[in-house]
Amino acid sequence: MTAQWHKSSYSNGTHEGSNCVEVAALGGGVGVRDSKEPDGGHVTVDRASFAAFLARIRSGALDLR
């Protein structure tokens, strides 16, 4: 089965530099790749770590401003 990669709706090319990632559910976890280099490979992280990362993002703990 081919992975279905998803990009954030915030990544529409109008934000500063249009830097964005894509994610996909993979058998071994969650795949993360650069949307500008889809053939450049990806990193796979386990689902629990990815969920914890998203929770920290949503809480504002990783805001740079």
N, CA, C and O atoms as a GROMACS GRO file, in nm:
protein
  260
    1MET      N    1   0.084  -0.118   0.000
    1MET     CA    2   0.000   0.000   0.000
    1MET      C    3   0.088   0.125   0.000
    1MET      O    4   0.186   0.132   0.075
    2THR      N    5   0.055   0.220  -0.082
    2THR     CA    6   0.129   0.345  -0.092
    2THR      C    7   0.088   0.440   0.020
    2THR      O    8  -0.030   0.455   0.049
    3ALA      N    9   0.186   0.502   0.083
    3ALA     CA   10   0.157   0.597   0.190
    3ALA      C   11   0.083   0.718   0.135
    3ALA      O   12   0.112   0.766   0.026
    4GLN      N   13  -0.014   0.766   0.211
    4GLN     CA   14  -0.086   0.888   0.174
    4GLN      C   15  -0.032   1.002   0.260
    4GLN      O   16  -0.057   1.010   0.380
    5TRP      N   17   0.043   1.090   0.196
    5TRP     CA   18   0.106   1.201   0.264
    5TRP      C   19   0.010   1.318   0.274
    5TRP      O   20  -0.065   1.346   0.180
    6HIS      N   21   0.013   1.386   0.389
    6HIS     CA   22  -0.077   1.498   0.414
    6HIS      C   23   0.002   1.620   0.457
    6HIS      O   24   0.094   1.612   0.538
    7LYS      N   25  -0.035   1.734   0.400
    7LYS     CA   26   0.029   1.861   0.433
    7LYS      C   27  -0.072   1.947   0.507
    7LYS      O   28  -0.191   1.943   0.476
    8SER      N   29  -0.027   2.025   0.602
    8SER     CA   30  -0.115   2.114   0.678
    8SER      C   31  -0.186   2.213   0.587
    8SER      O   32  -0.129   2.258   0.487
    9SER      N   33  -0.307   2.246   0.621
    9SER     CA   34  -0.382   2.347   0.545
    9SER      C   35  -0.317   2.485   0.562
    9SER      O   36  -0.345   2.575   0.483
   10TYR      N   37  -0.232   2.501   0.663
   10TYR     CA   38  -0.160   2.627   0.682
   10TYR      C   39  -0.043   2.640   0.584
   10TYR      O   40   0.015   2.748   0.571
   11SER      N   41  -0.009   2.533   0.516
   11SER     CA   42   0.104   2.532   0.423
   11SER      C   43   0.056   2.557   0.280
   11SER      O   44   0.067   2.470   0.194
   12ASN      N   45   0.003   2.673   0.257
   12ASN     CA   46  -0.053   2.702   0.125
   12ASN      C   47   0.036   2.792   0.041
   12ASN      O   48  -0.007   2.842  -0.063
   13GLY      N   49   0.159   2.813   0.085
   13GLY     CA   50   0.252   2.893   0.007
   13GLY      C   51   0.249   3.041   0.038
   13GLY      O   52   0.328   3.117  -0.019
   14THR      N   53   0.160   3.083   0.127
   14THR     CA   54   0.153   3.225   0.158
   14THR      C   55   0.227   3.261   0.286
   14THR      O   56   0.244   3.379   0.317
   15HIS      N   57   0.272   3.162   0.361
   15HIS     CA   58   0.342   3.189   0.485
   15HIS      C   59   0.491   3.205   0.459
   15HIS      O   60   0.543   3.158   0.358
   16GLU      N   61   0.558   3.270   0.550
   16GLU     CA   62   0.699   3.303   0.536
   16GLU      C   63   0.782   3.183   0.492
   16GLU      O   64   0.797   3.086   0.566
   17GLY      N   65   0.836   3.189   0.372
   17GLY     CA   66   0.924   3.085   0.321
   17GLY      C   67   0.853   2.959   0.276
   17GLY      O   68   0.914   2.874   0.212
   18SER      N   69   0.726   2.946   0.307
   18SER     CA   70   0.648   2.827   0.272
   18SER      C   71   0.718   2.698   0.314
   18SER      O   72   0.714   2.599   0.241
   19ASN      N   73   0.782   2.700   0.431
   19ASN     CA   74   0.846   2.580   0.484
   19ASN      C   75   0.741   2.493   0.549
   19ASN      O   76   0.669   2.538   0.638
   20CYS      N   77   0.730   2.370   0.505
   20CYS     CA   78   0.630   2.283   0.563
   20CYS      C   79   0.675   2.138   0.550
   20CYS      O   80   0.764   2.104   0.472
   21VAL      N   81   0.609   2.056   0.629
   21VAL     CA   82   0.636   1.913   0.625
   21VAL      C   83   0.508   1.840   0.589
   21VAL      O   84   0.398   1.896   0.597
   22GLU      N   85   0.523   1.716   0.551
   22GLU     CA   86   0.410   1.629   0.526
   22GLU      C   87   0.422   1.510   0.620
   22GLU      O   88   0.533   1.469   0.656
   23VAL      N   89   0.309   1.454   0.659
   23VAL     CA   90   0.308   1.337   0.746
   23VAL      C   91   0.224   1.227   0.683
   23VAL      O   92   0.133   1.254   0.605
   24ALA      N   93   0.256   1.104   0.719
   24ALA     CA   94   0.181   0.988   0.670
   24ALA      C   95   0.183   0.879   0.776
   24ALA      O   96   0.284   0.859   0.844
   25ALA      N   97   0.071   0.809   0.788
   25ALA     CA   98   0.067   0.692   0.875
   25ALA      C   99   0.141   0.578   0.804
   25ALA      O  100   0.106   0.541   0.692
   26LEU      N  101   0.241   0.526   0.869
   26LEU     CA  102   0.319   0.415   0.813
   26LEU      C  103   0.309   0.296   0.907
   26LEU      O  104   0.275   0.313   1.024
   27GLY      N  105   0.338   0.180   0.858
   27GLY     CA  106   0.328   0.060   0.940
   27GLY      C  107   0.408   0.068   1.070
   27GLY      O  108   0.366   0.017   1.173
   28GLY      N  109   0.525   0.133   1.063
   28GLY     CA  110   0.611   0.141   1.180
   28GLY      C  111   0.592   0.267   1.262
   28GLY      O  112   0.665   0.287   1.359
   29GLY      N  113   0.498   0.353   1.228
   29GLY     CA  114   0.478   0.477   1.302
   29GLY      C  115   0.425   0.587   1.212
   29GLY      O  116   0.335   0.565   1.131
   30VAL      N  117   0.483   0.704   1.228
   30VAL     CA  118   0.442   0.822   1.150
   30VAL      C  119   0.561   0.871   1.071
   30VAL      O  120   0.668   0.896   1.127
   31GLY      N  121   0.543   0.885   0.940
   31GLY     CA  122   0.648   0.936   0.854
   31GLY      C  123   0.640   1.087   0.845
   31GLY      O  124   0.531   1.143   0.839
   32VAL      N  125   0.755   1.152   0.843
   32VAL     CA  126   0.764   1.298   0.831
   32VAL      C  127   0.865   1.328   0.722
   32VAL      O  128   0.976   1.275   0.722
   33ARG      N  129   0.826   1.416   0.627
   33ARG     CA  130   0.918   1.452   0.519
   33ARG      C  131   0.900   1.598   0.481
   33ARG      O  132   0.799   1.660   0.513
   34ASP      N  133   0.999   1.651   0.412
   34ASP     CA  134   0.997   1.788   0.361
   34ASP      C  135   0.907   1.791   0.238
   34ASP      O  136   0.928   1.715   0.143
   35SER      N  137   0.807   1.878   0.238
   35SER     CA  138   0.713   1.883   0.126
   35SER      C  139   0.778   1.930  -0.004
   35SER      O  140   0.729   1.900  -0.112
   36LYS      N  141   0.889   2.004   0.008
   36LYS     CA  142   0.957   2.052  -0.113
   36LYS      C  143   1.048   1.945  -0.174
   36LYS      O  144   1.089   1.957  -0.290
   37GLU      N  145   1.079   1.840  -0.098
   37GLU     CA  146   1.166   1.731  -0.144
   37GLU      C  147   1.099   1.596  -0.117
   37GLU      O  148   1.154   1.516  -0.041
   38PRO      N  149   0.983   1.569  -0.177
   38PRO     CA  150   0.911   1.446  -0.144
   38PRO      C  151   0.987   1.318  -0.176
   38PRO      O  152   0.958   1.213  -0.118
   39ASP      N  153   1.083   1.323  -0.267
   39ASP     CA  154   1.161   1.205  -0.301
   39ASP      C  155   1.292   1.200  -0.224
   39ASP      O  156   1.376   1.113  -0.249
   40GLY      N  157   1.310   1.293  -0.130
   40GLY     CA  158   1.434   1.301  -0.056
   40GLY      C  159   1.439   1.215   0.069
   40GLY      O  160   1.533   1.226   0.148
   41GLY      N  161   1.341   1.130   0.087
   41GLY     CA  162   1.338   1.043   0.204
   41GLY      C  163   1.251   1.100   0.314
   41GLY      O  164   1.195   1.209   0.302
   42HIS      N  165   1.239   1.024   0.422
   42HIS     CA  166   1.158   1.066   0.535
   42HIS      C  167   1.214   1.009   0.664
   42HIS      O  168   1.299   0.920   0.662
   43VAL      N  169   1.165   1.060   0.774
   43VAL     CA  170   1.198   1.012   0.907
   43VAL      C  171   1.074   0.945   0.961
   43VAL      O  172   0.963   0.996   0.943
   44THR      N  173   1.089   0.831   1.027
   44THR     CA  174   0.975   0.765   1.090
   44THR      C  175   0.991   0.772   1.241
   44THR      O  176   1.095   0.736   1.295
   45VAL      N  177   0.886   0.817   1.308
   45VAL     CA  178   0.885   0.822   1.455
   45VAL      C  179   0.769   0.736   1.505
   45VAL      O  180   0.670   0.718   1.436
   46ASP      N  181   0.783   0.684   1.627
   46ASP     CA  182   0.674   0.602   1.680
   46ASP      C  183   0.554   0.691   1.713
   46ASP      O  184   0.568   0.811   1.738
   47ARG      N  185   0.436   0.630   1.711
   47ARG     CA  186   0.311   0.706   1.726
   47ARG      C  187   0.302   0.780   1.860
   47ARG      O  188   0.253   0.892   1.864
   48ALA      N  189   0.349   0.718   1.967
   48ALA     CA  190   0.341   0.783   2.099
   48ALA      C  191   0.428   0.909   2.102
   48ALA      O  192   0.386   1.011   2.157
   49SER      N  193   0.546   0.903   2.045
   49SER     CA  194   0.634   1.021   2.043
   49SER      C  195   0.575   1.131   1.957
   49SER      O  196   0.583   1.249   1.991
   50PHE      N  197   0.515   1.094   1.844
   50PHE     CA  198   0.454   1.193   1.757
   50PHE      C  199   0.334   1.258   1.826
   50PHE      O  200   0.316   1.379   1.815
   51ALA      N  201   0.253   1.180   1.895
   51ALA     CA  202   0.139   1.233   1.969
   51ALA      C  203   0.185   1.330   2.078
   51ALA      O  204   0.124   1.435   2.098
   52ALA      N  205   0.293   1.296   2.148
   52ALA     CA  206   0.347   1.385   2.252
   52ALA      C  207   0.398   1.515   2.190
   52ALA      O  208   0.380   1.622   2.247
   53PHE      N  209   0.463   1.505   2.075
   53PHE     CA  210   0.511   1.623   2.003
   53PHE      C  211   0.395   1.714   1.965
   53PHE      O  212   0.402   1.835   1.986
   54LEU      N  213   0.288   1.657   1.909
   54LEU     CA  214   0.171   1.737   1.873
   54LEU      C  215   0.107   1.802   1.995
   54LEU      O  216   0.063   1.917   1.988
   55ALA      N  217   0.102   1.731   2.106
   55ALA     CA  218   0.045   1.787   2.229
   55ALA      C  219   0.126   1.908   2.276
   55ALA      O  220   0.068   2.007   2.321
   56ARG      N  221   0.257   1.902   2.266
   56ARG     CA  222   0.342   2.015   2.305
   56ARG      C  223   0.322   2.133   2.211
   56ARG      O  224   0.319   2.248   2.255
   57ILE      N  225   0.307   2.106   2.081
   57ILE     CA  226   0.279   2.213   1.985
   57ILE      C  227   0.148   2.281   2.020
   57ILE      O  228   0.142   2.404   2.029
   58ARG      N  229   0.044   2.201   2.041
   58ARG     CA  230  -0.089   2.256   2.071
   58ARG      C  231  -0.092   2.335   2.202
   58ARG      O  232  -0.169   2.430   2.215
   59SER      N  233  -0.009   2.296   2.297
   59SER     CA  234  -0.008   2.366   2.427
   59SER      C  235   0.066   2.498   2.421
   59SER      O  236   0.057   2.579   2.513
   60GLY      N  237   0.141   2.521   2.312
   60GLY     CA  238   0.220   2.643   2.299
   60GLY      C  239   0.359   2.631   2.358
   60GLY      O  240   0.436   2.727   2.356
   61ALA      N  241   0.394   2.515   2.410
   61ALA     CA  242   0.524   2.495   2.476
   61ALA      C  243   0.641   2.514   2.380
   61ALA      O  244   0.753   2.537   2.425
   62LEU      N  245   0.617   2.504   2.250
   62LEU     CA  246   0.727   2.514   2.154
   62LEU      C  247   0.721   2.643   2.072
   62LEU      O  248   0.795   2.658   1.974
   63ASP      N  249   0.634   2.736   2.111
   63ASP     CA  250   0.625   2.862   2.039
   63ASP      C  251   0.757   2.938   2.046
   63ASP      O  252   0.819   2.946   2.153
   64LEU      N  253   0.799   2.993   1.936
   64LEU     CA  254   0.927   3.066   1.930
   64LEU      C  255   0.910   3.216   1.949
   64LEU      O  256   1.010   3.288   1.957
   65ARG      N  257   0.792   3.263   1.955
   65ARG     CA  258   0.769   3.408   1.969
   65ARG      C  259   0.761   3.451   2.110
   65ARG      O  260   0.742   3.570   2.138
   0.00000   0.00000   0.00000
